[in-house]
Structure formats: C-alpha cells, structure tokens
Amino acid sequence: MIDNAMCRMFGIDIPVFGFSHCRNVVAEITRAGGMGCLGTAYYTPEQLEVELSWIDEQVQGKPYGVNMLLPQKYETVGEPLDPAKLPEGHVRWQRQLLDDAGIPPLPAAERERMLREEIESMHITPEFADEIVEVALRHPNVKMVVSALGSPPKDILNRIQGMGIKVGAILGKVEHALKHKAAGLDFVIAQGTEAAGHTGQVSSMVLWPEVVDAVAPMPVLAAGGVGRGRQMAAAFALGAKGVWCGSIWHGTRESDLTDEMKQLLFKAKSDQAVQTRSKTGKPGRMLRSKYTEAWVQPGAPGTLPMPWQSVLNAEARLRIDRARALDYMTCPVGQIVGIIDNESSVRQRIQDMLEEFVDTVGGLPAAAGLAEV
Ligand SMILES: Cc1cc2nc3c(=O)[nH]c(=O)nc-3n(C[C@H](O)[C@H](O)[C@H](O)COP(=O)(O)O)c2cc1C
C-alpha cells in the first residue's frame, strides 16, 4: 500500500492509473487497488450506460474514472460527417492504395450502412458531450473525469466537481498544464511523446519535472512510456504522484484487442510505435503499418484536418479488418510496445510493476553510490 496525495484523493491503495476503452481492463485495474479509467470516445450514451453499469457490478464500491472528449470549441457543430464531402483526390488515392494491396472493397449492399455506423460515433456536439456527462454522473463509483481535449467548459467542470468528482486533463506541454491549473482542475496528467494516442513532441523525461514544477502543489500523474517498475520509480523521482498507463494493458487477456493485433504488438519493437497523422489528422502514436507508411510516401496527399481524416480512413479500417490484412493493421500504442512480448493479466502486470518499483527504490542509494554516505 502506498500513501500519497493521489491515493488519498481517491482512497485507493496504489497510485497506478490505467486508461482503456475496454471495460474488463478498467474494472480489473480498480479491483487490483489502482484506478481504471474508461475511454468513452467511441460510446453512445446508451452504450456507455451499459458499460458503466457492468463496471459498477465488478468493482463493488471501489472508485474508477471516465475519460471524455469535452472540448471548449466544436469545429463541426451542425455539420454532418458525410463521406460524400471528402476531397475526391484523397478518396481516390486511398482506394487505389487498398486495391493495389489486394484488399477487397466493402460489399456494395452494406457499404453505406457500415460507414454510417463507423462514422456516427465521431460526431461530437455540445449536446452529445452533455449526455455523456449525465450518464457518467449517474454512476456513484465514478470518482474521476479526465478530459482528453483541454480543460472542460466551465459549466461542465462546475457540475462535475460539484458532485465531489475530481477532474484532470491530459497534456503534452507545460503551457497547457498552466491553463488547466488556472481553470481549477484537481490534477493533471503529463504525457510524454512516447505515449500511445495523440501526443506532443516533448519526452516524458523532460516533460514530467517541467510540469511538476510549473503546477506545484497540484499533483501530477506521469504518462508516456510507463510499463514497468523502473519507469514508475523514475516517475516518482521526477516528482509525479502516480503513473497513468495505456499501452501496457494491450498485452493482457482482459484487453479486447483481437489475437491478431496482440500478436503484431508482441513482435513489435519500440521504434515501430510511430507518430502519424493518418488516423485522426493530428499527430498520434500508433503501430507502424503499410497504411501509416503510405501517408508519408512521396505522392501521398496531405492528411485532412480532424475529424475528416477519421471519416476518410473509416473505410480503410473496415476494408483492412475484413480482409485481415495484417501488414496494414494498426492501433494506438506507445514506445513501450517493445517490452510487451507476451500475454499476461492486468493484475500480474500491476504486481510485476510494483515489485520492480519497490526493489528499484530500495536499491537506489546503493545503485547511486550513496549507500555508505
Ligand atoms: C489504444 C489507446 C487509445 C487511447 N485513446 C485515448 C483517448 O481516447 N483519450 C485519451 O485521453 N487518451 C487516449 N490514449 C492515451 C492514454 O490515455 C495514455 O495517456 C497513454 O496511453 C499513456 O502512455 P503509454 O501508452 O506509454 O502508457 C489512448 C491510449 C491507447 C493505448
């Protein structure tokens, strides 16, 4: 058991926070004494209600969190995300890429429906964000809300905090950390460029202490490249009050990734987790594939701005998955993919991390040559 600011904030045993879109992973992190946080980006309010009710049953009163897209500005309000509005040149280029790779088109009779279903979840509006928040607030074990796109709008922030729920945000730059502090958030998550998903350019080693110093005494969680105890010890040495992990859960049996994707990740080395704009239009770290590589080859059209790049690649994702075209498959993953080489369980990963953390911290004076001083 560890007793520090973040453990006390949530009444948890260990300051290990875990992000996942998969409810099994989230519930198991919480059950193991840490705090799971469900990524809600792909859920409708109805689906989210089902997921949170399921997690409630599993965690038996223990706290967990939700991660939400709560932007201050909505660039596509009122504008349906219609694939017919995509630039013809981009559509043609992508179609040719997949045709040349021998990846069959979607069945004509089902294409429209499949694309609609895939794209529906991307249309974030203020009303949609409100509904998602309402669902989360109905679940008393939700004790943490993490914003994925900046500080939440003031009214939403007040509503959430008014219910005693703590609010944090993920950031990749010290300037953003200062904005979150000024907005009145309870904690921040400093995420280095090593991380999976949307990332900035600053490495964890540099970013973590910068943010810790800038927002003190506000607690900071360290994200980006944490998958084992030595990395957890480094996070504490650099001033963090806990760790926030995403990629490491990919290699667990609780993760809902397909076996094919897990096998690709087990084989991948750290440098195969690359920053690409090909998924959303913003730089995000993903497993390198022939699809991500194609976007940086000469002759590729530039990627589209968010959210149109996701609308464009919805069809590619569907075609690639249906054809089980392994070389073209990708998913968000950070550079620690290099240490994920076999399947384990969430609980085992946490236990391994804690054991190595305790050994590292205990052995540090000797390792640093200070034991005798
Ligand atoms: C598959 C996957 C999807 C992610 N999607 C989101 C997301 O929707 N919102 C978000 O704030 N962070 C997202 N992240 C980033 C995590 O919240 C976390 O900051 C990151 O994984 C930490 O770095 P690590 O991958 O090195 O552990 C995602 C991470 C993974 C692995």
The ligand as a Gaussian input file, in Angstrom:
#p B3LYP/6-31G(d) Opt

LIG

0 1
 C       -5.455000       2.202000     -27.523000
 C       -5.296000       3.531000     -26.869000
 C       -6.242000       4.506000     -27.101000
 C       -6.132000       5.752000     -26.473000
 N       -7.135000       6.666000     -26.640000
 C       -7.152000       7.772000     -25.855000
 C       -8.316000       8.608000     -25.799000
 O       -9.336000       8.341000     -26.452000
 N       -8.271000       9.692000     -24.987000
 C       -7.160000       9.987000     -24.218000
 O       -7.190000      10.980000     -23.487000
 N       -6.056000       9.202000     -24.241000
 C       -6.035000       8.108000     -25.032000
 N       -4.935000       7.285000     -25.025000
 C       -3.715000       7.696000     -24.286000
 C       -3.763000       7.225000     -22.823000
 O       -4.731000       7.939000     -22.094000
 C       -2.424000       7.405000     -22.115000
 O       -2.170000       8.779000     -21.886000
 C       -1.220000       6.818000     -22.816000
 O       -1.511000       5.532000     -23.310000
 C       -0.051000       6.737000     -21.819000
 O        1.148000       6.376000     -22.434000
 P        1.579000       4.831000     -22.694000
 O        0.802000       4.431000     -23.887000
 O        3.045000       4.918000     -22.940000
 O        1.219000       4.057000     -21.465000
 C       -5.022000       6.037000     -25.642000
 C       -4.048000       5.041000     -25.422000
 C       -4.192000       3.797000     -26.010000
 C       -3.163000       2.740000     -25.728000

